[in-house]
Amino acid sequence: MAQGIRNFCAAARQHVEGDFKLSDAVRQVFGQPYYGVPSQQDAACIYPLQVLRYGSADVLLTMGNEPGQACHGCSASLSAYFLARTGGGLKLVNKAIDFGQAGTSGYPGDISPVRIGKDDGIAIESGGTFQGHTLMLLDFYAFHAGRVVHVEASPRVALSASDAGAVGDSGPNTDVSGSWVIPPGASNTLRVEYKVTVGRRRSATSATWRLIGERWVLSSGGPPKALEAGQ
């Protein structure tokens, strides 16, 4: 859903005006926004999400629809606007329109700033529930040489899964929860610690990915089998 559109989602107004940093970034990029698109399924409109702060710049993230106003399996289309901090203000220096897709039902998931190798970037935790099976995934995008690059992983980084809501599954419930970190001073390393519960049995495992070029490659350990089956 291309963000060449100029009208903003009406539902974004309170979200933007209640956050000074977000509203200031929106004004710098778009001028005075017009919140003219009412809430409706699959309506194309700009919805400012958040501002992420890096060493010398802020990044405004937007999406091309109101969160929740998309089909169950539909992701959100993300755009980024790069604002250099100069003289106590902000100046738009670059943008990446529709650089990636994330989430379900038009929700992009949780987005946080990270350092990936020598580049700034973002991590996105997103997923959904399908026929009672819930799966959460972790994706990365790096800001590299004026572009936003999807840093893929092999295998893809799955964080959590549950089949507690599955209908007709007579076996014990399986739940996997994972916590991840890119250690300070080791921005080419991604570690995930997993806790696995199958019925009353509990176990733990871990996995480590190394950054090789523009890709995370599994170097030790691995995701639990329950996660591999859910992807």
C-alpha positions, 0 to 999 in steps of 0.5 A: 500500500504505497505511501505516496498518499497524503491523507492521514488516518483520522484515528492517528490524530490523538496518537500524534498530538499526544506525543510532542516528539512524534508530532514535531517529526510529522510536521517536519516531514509532512507540514500540517497533516490532514486527518481526513480518512475515517476508520474503515477496512483496507483504507489507504492512509498515513498512520505515524507510528513512532520516532526512534532516536539514534546518534545524530538523527531521528527516524519517523516510522509510518504505516499505510493503514490504520492499525487493525483495519486490514484482513487477518493475514494482512501485514502493515507496510512500513516507511521511514523518514530520516531527520538529522538533528541540526541547530536544535531542530530537525531536517529531513535528509532521506526517506524509504517508502514501503521498505518492508512488511510486518505483522498481521491484521494491519498491526506491525508489531513491536519495533525497537532501535538496534545496532546491526554490525556497523549500521543502525537499524530496527528490530520488529517482533510480530506474528499472529494466531492462525487456527489456534496456533500462535507464532511470533517472529523477529525481523531486522532492517539495517540503515545501510548506505542510504537504504533500508536493507532487510537483514534476513536470517537462516533459519528465520528467527522465531521467538515464541509459539503456542498451540493452546488454542488449537482445536482438535489437538489431543496432545499436550499443549506446547509453549515456547517463549524466547528472549533475544539480545544483541550484546553491547559491543558485539553488534554482529551477534544475535542470541536467543534464549528459549524456554519450552513447556510441553505439558508438564515437562520444561526445558531450555535451549539457546541459539546464536546467529552471526552477522555475515554480510547482510545476513544472520547465519546460525552459528551455534545451538538452534531454535526448539523443534516446536518452533521449527514446526510452526514456521 
